[in-house]
Amino acid sequence: SEEDCVLCRIAASGDPSEQNGVVWRGELSLAVLNAYPYASGHLLVTPVRHVSSLAGLTQDESVDLWETTRTAAAALDAAYDPDGLNVGANLGRAAGAGIPRHLHLHVLPRWSGDTNFMTAVAAVRVLPESLPRSWQRLHDAWPPG
């Protein structure tokens, strides 16, 4: 149910803040830091409305979700100057979705020679900055408009 959905709880948590991890929010979509990032600055772009599939999006939600993804990529470029970006979706649990009931896109910076999401030891990932620092960098870099 929507009450059990972490992305719905985040969408209902108010304005963007370091506490809720929301970097930007609009009427139809929002960008939030991934609490379990593969790289510093790893964002989730998600519709505000609880919807599980691309087919379930309205036309306006679809356009807004892609525009937010495009803007997230620009913010990541400005904040991190990465060598590249990964943009993608895991649609359904079989495809690797950790939150399969609420559609979301991953947008994350990549660098030549990075670890390609490999964990180091005992399922631990090493990140060069804290989530609050990532939030501040991306919030500051988010283009106006």
TORDREN-139580 format. One record per residue (C-alpha): residue in three letters; chain; x, y, z. Coordinates in steps of 0.25 Angstrom, whole numbers, plus 5000, padded with zeros to 4 digits. Layout:
<nodes>
<node rest="ALA" kette="A" c1="X" c2="Y" c3="Z"/>
...
</nodes>
This chain:
<nodes>
<node rest="SER" kette="A" c1="5000" c2="5000" c3="5000"/>
<node rest="GLU" kette="A" c1="5004" c2="5014" c3="4999"/>
<node rest="GLU" kette="A" c1="5005" c2="5016" c3="5014"/>
<node rest="ASP" kette="A" c1="5016" c2="5005" c3="5013"/>
<node rest="CYS" kette="A" c1="5024" c2="5012" c3="5002"/>
<node rest="VAL" kette="A" c1="5037" c2="5018" c3="5005"/>
<node rest="LEU" kette="A" c1="5036" c2="5027" c3="4993"/>
<node rest="CYS" kette="A" c1="5022" c2="5032" c3="4996"/>
<node rest="ARG" kette="A" c1="5027" c2="5035" c3="5010"/>
<node rest="ILE" kette="A" c1="5038" c2="5043" c3="5004"/>
<node rest="ALA" kette="A" c1="5028" c2="5050" c3="4995"/>
<node rest="ALA" kette="A" c1="5020" c2="5054" c3="5006"/>
<node rest="SER" kette="A" c1="5031" c2="5059" c3="5015"/>
<node rest="GLY" kette="A" c1="5031" c2="5073" c3="5011"/>
<node rest="ASP" kette="A" c1="5040" c2="5083" c3="5004"/>
<node rest="PRO" kette="A" c1="5054" c2="5079" c3="5000"/>
<node rest="SER" kette="A" c1="5063" c2="5077" c3="5012"/>
<node rest="GLU" kette="A" c1="5076" c2="5070" c3="5016"/>
<node rest="GLN" kette="A" c1="5067" c2="5063" c3="5026"/>
<node rest="ASN" kette="A" c1="5058" c2="5056" c3="5016"/>
<node rest="GLY" kette="A" c1="5068" c2="5055" c3="5005"/>
<node rest="VAL" kette="A" c1="5059" c2="5062" c3="4994"/>
<node rest="VAL" kette="A" c1="5068" c2="5071" c3="4985"/>
<node rest="TRP" kette="A" c1="5057" c2="5076" c3="4977"/>
<node rest="ARG" kette="A" c1="5042" c2="5075" c3="4976"/>
<node rest="GLY" kette="A" c1="5031" c2="5079" c3="4966"/>
<node rest="GLU" kette="A" c1="5017" c2="5076" c3="4966"/>
<node rest="LEU" kette="A" c1="5018" c2="5063" c3="4958"/>
<node rest="SER" kette="A" c1="5032" c2="5058" c3="4961"/>
<node rest="LEU" kette="A" c1="5044" c2="5059" c3="4971"/>
<node rest="ALA" kette="A" c1="5058" c2="5056" c3="4972"/>
<node rest="VAL" kette="A" c1="5064" c2="5050" c3="4984"/>
<node rest="LEU" kette="A" c1="5077" c2="5044" c3="4989"/>
<node rest="ASN" kette="A" c1="5078" c2="5029" c3="4989"/>
<node rest="ALA" kette="A" c1="5080" c2="5025" c3="5003"/>
<node rest="TYR" kette="A" c1="5089" c2="5013" c3="4998"/>
<node rest="PRO" kette="A" c1="5097" c2="5020" c3="4987"/>
<node rest="TYR" kette="A" c1="5106" c2="5013" c3="4977"/>
<node rest="ALA" kette="A" c1="5113" c2="5026" c3="4976"/>
<node rest="SER" kette="A" c1="5113" c2="5040" c3="4982"/>
<node rest="GLY" kette="A" c1="5101" c2="5048" c3="4977"/>
<node rest="HIS" kette="A" c1="5093" c2="5036" c3="4973"/>
<node rest="LEU" kette="A" c1="5079" c2="5041" c3="4971"/>
<node rest="LEU" kette="A" c1="5065" c2="5035" c3="4969"/>
<node rest="VAL" kette="A" c1="5056" c2="5042" c3="4961"/>
<node rest="THR" kette="A" c1="5041" c2="5038" c3="4964"/>
<node rest="PRO" kette="A" c1="5027" c2="5042" c3="4961"/>
<node rest="VAL" kette="A" c1="5020" c2="5048" c3="4973"/>
<node rest="ARG" kette="A" c1="5008" c2="5039" c3="4971"/>
<node rest="HIS" kette="A" c1="5009" c2="5025" c3="4975"/>
<node rest="VAL" kette="A" c1="5010" c2="5018" c3="4961"/>
<node rest="SER" kette="A" c1="5018" c2="5005" c3="4959"/>
<node rest="SER" kette="A" c1="5020" c2="5005" c3="4943"/>
<node rest="LEU" kette="A" c1="5023" c2="5014" c3="4932"/>
<node rest="ALA" kette="A" c1="5010" c2="5010" c3="4926"/>
<node rest="GLY" kette="A" c1="5003" c2="5015" c3="4938"/>
<node rest="LEU" kette="A" c1="5008" c2="5029" c3="4936"/>
<node rest="THR" kette="A" c1="4999" c2="5040" c3="4931"/>
<node rest="GLN" kette="A" c1="5005" c2="5048" c3="4919"/>
<node rest="ASP" kette="A" c1="5008" c2="5060" c3="4928"/>
<node rest="GLU" kette="A" c1="5015" c2="5051" c3="4938"/>
<node rest="SER" kette="A" c1="5023" c2="5044" c3="4927"/>
<node rest="VAL" kette="A" c1="5028" c2="5058" c3="4922"/>
<node rest="ASP" kette="A" c1="5031" c2="5063" c3="4936"/>
<node rest="LEU" kette="A" c1="5038" c2="5051" c3="4940"/>
<node rest="TRP" kette="A" c1="5048" c2="5052" c3="4928"/>
<node rest="GLU" kette="A" c1="5050" c2="5067" c3="4929"/>
<node rest="THR" kette="A" c1="5053" c2="5064" c3="4944"/>
<node rest="THR" kette="A" c1="5063" c2="5053" c3="4940"/>
<node rest="ARG" kette="A" c1="5069" c2="5063" c3="4929"/>
<node rest="THR" kette="A" c1="5071" c2="5074" c3="4940"/>
<node rest="ALA" kette="A" c1="5077" c2="5064" c3="4950"/>
<node rest="ALA" kette="A" c1="5087" c2="5060" c3="4940"/>
<node rest="ALA" kette="A" c1="5091" c2="5075" c3="4938"/>
<node rest="ALA" kette="A" c1="5092" c2="5077" c3="4953"/>
<node rest="LEU" kette="A" c1="5101" c2="5064" c3="4954"/>
<node rest="ASP" kette="A" c1="5110" c2="5070" c3="4943"/>
<node rest="ALA" kette="A" c1="5110" c2="5083" c3="4950"/>
<node rest="ALA" kette="A" c1="5113" c2="5078" c3="4964"/>
<node rest="TYR" kette="A" c1="5122" c2="5066" c3="4961"/>
<node rest="ASP" kette="A" c1="5128" c2="5068" c3="4947"/>
<node rest="PRO" kette="A" c1="5128" c2="5053" c3="4945"/>
<node rest="ASP" kette="A" c1="5133" c2="5046" c3="4933"/>
<node rest="GLY" kette="A" c1="5119" c2="5040" c3="4930"/>
<node rest="LEU" kette="A" c1="5106" c2="5037" c3="4936"/>
<node rest="ASN" kette="A" c1="5097" c2="5025" c3="4937"/>
<node rest="VAL" kette="A" c1="5082" c2="5027" c3="4935"/>
<node rest="GLY" kette="A" c1="5073" c2="5015" c3="4937"/>
<node rest="ALA" kette="A" c1="5061" c2="5008" c3="4943"/>
<node rest="ASN" kette="A" c1="5060" c2="4994" c3="4949"/>
<node rest="LEU" kette="A" c1="5045" c2="4991" c3="4946"/>
<node rest="GLY" kette="A" c1="5040" c2="4980" c3="4955"/>
<node rest="ARG" kette="A" c1="5047" c2="4971" c3="4965"/>
<node rest="ALA" kette="A" c1="5053" c2="4962" c3="4955"/>
<node rest="ALA" kette="A" c1="5060" c2="4973" c3="4948"/>
<node rest="GLY" kette="A" c1="5066" c2="4977" c3="4961"/>
<node rest="ALA" kette="A" c1="5057" c2="4988" c3="4967"/>
<node rest="GLY" kette="A" c1="5058" c2="4990" c3="4981"/>
<node rest="ILE" kette="A" c1="5045" c2="4998" c3="4982"/>
<node rest="PRO" kette="A" c1="5037" c2="4991" c3="4971"/>
<node rest="ARG" kette="A" c1="5024" c2="4997" c3="4974"/>
<node rest="HIS" kette="A" c1="5028" c2="5012" c3="4972"/>
<node rest="LEU" kette="A" c1="5034" c2="5015" c3="4959"/>
<node rest="HIS" kette="A" c1="5047" c2="5022" c3="4960"/>
<node rest="LEU" kette="A" c1="5059" c2="5025" c3="4951"/>
<node rest="HIS" kette="A" c1="5074" c2="5025" c3="4955"/>
<node rest="VAL" kette="A" c1="5083" c2="5036" c3="4951"/>
<node rest="LEU" kette="A" c1="5097" c2="5035" c3="4956"/>
<node rest="PRO" kette="A" c1="5111" c2="5040" c3="4953"/>
<node rest="ARG" kette="A" c1="5122" c2="5031" c3="4948"/>
<node rest="TRP" kette="A" c1="5137" c2="5033" c3="4946"/>
<node rest="SER" kette="A" c1="5147" c2="5025" c3="4938"/>
<node rest="GLY" kette="A" c1="5153" c2="5015" c3="4947"/>
<node rest="ASP" kette="A" c1="5142" c2="5015" c3="4957"/>
<node rest="THR" kette="A" c1="5138" c2="5002" c3="4964"/>
<node rest="ASN" kette="A" c1="5126" c2="5000" c3="4955"/>
<node rest="PHE" kette="A" c1="5117" c2="4997" c3="4967"/>
<node rest="MET" kette="A" c1="5126" c2="4986" c3="4973"/>
<node rest="THR" kette="A" c1="5126" c2="4985" c3="4988"/>
<node rest="ALA" kette="A" c1="5139" c2="4985" c3="4995"/>
<node rest="VAL" kette="A" c1="5138" c2="4975" c3="5007"/>
<node rest="ALA" kette="A" c1="5126" c2="4970" c3="5014"/>
<node rest="ALA" kette="A" c1="5116" c2="4977" c3="5005"/>
<node rest="VAL" kette="A" c1="5122" c2="4991" c3="5009"/>
<node rest="ARG" kette="A" c1="5122" c2="5002" c3="4999"/>
<node rest="VAL" kette="A" c1="5133" c2="5013" c3="5000"/>
<node rest="LEU" kette="A" c1="5128" c2="5027" c3="4997"/>
<node rest="PRO" kette="A" c1="5137" c2="5039" c3="4997"/>
<node rest="GLU" kette="A" c1="5126" c2="5048" c3="5003"/>
<node rest="SER" kette="A" c1="5114" c2="5048" c3="5013"/>
<node rest="LEU" kette="A" c1="5099" c2="5048" c3="5009"/>
<node rest="PRO" kette="A" c1="5098" c2="5062" c3="5015"/>
<node rest="ARG" kette="A" c1="5109" c2="5067" c3="5007"/>
<node rest="SER" kette="A" c1="5104" c2="5061" c3="4994"/>
<node rest="TRP" kette="A" c1="5090" c2="5067" c3="4997"/>
<node rest="GLN" kette="A" c1="5096" c2="5081" c3="4998"/>
<node rest="ARG" kette="A" c1="5105" c2="5080" c3="4986"/>
<node rest="LEU" kette="A" c1="5093" c2="5075" c3="4977"/>
<node rest="HIS" kette="A" c1="5083" c2="5085" c3="4983"/>
<node rest="ASP" kette="A" c1="5092" c2="5097" c3="4981"/>
<node rest="ALA" kette="A" c1="5095" c2="5092" c3="4966"/>
<node rest="TRP" kette="A" c1="5080" c2="5089" c3="4963"/>
<node rest="PRO" kette="A" c1="5077" c2="5099" c3="4951"/>
<node rest="PRO" kette="A" c1="5066" c2="5109" c3="4954"/>
<node rest="GLY" kette="A" c1="5053" c2="5108" c3="4947"/>
</nodes>
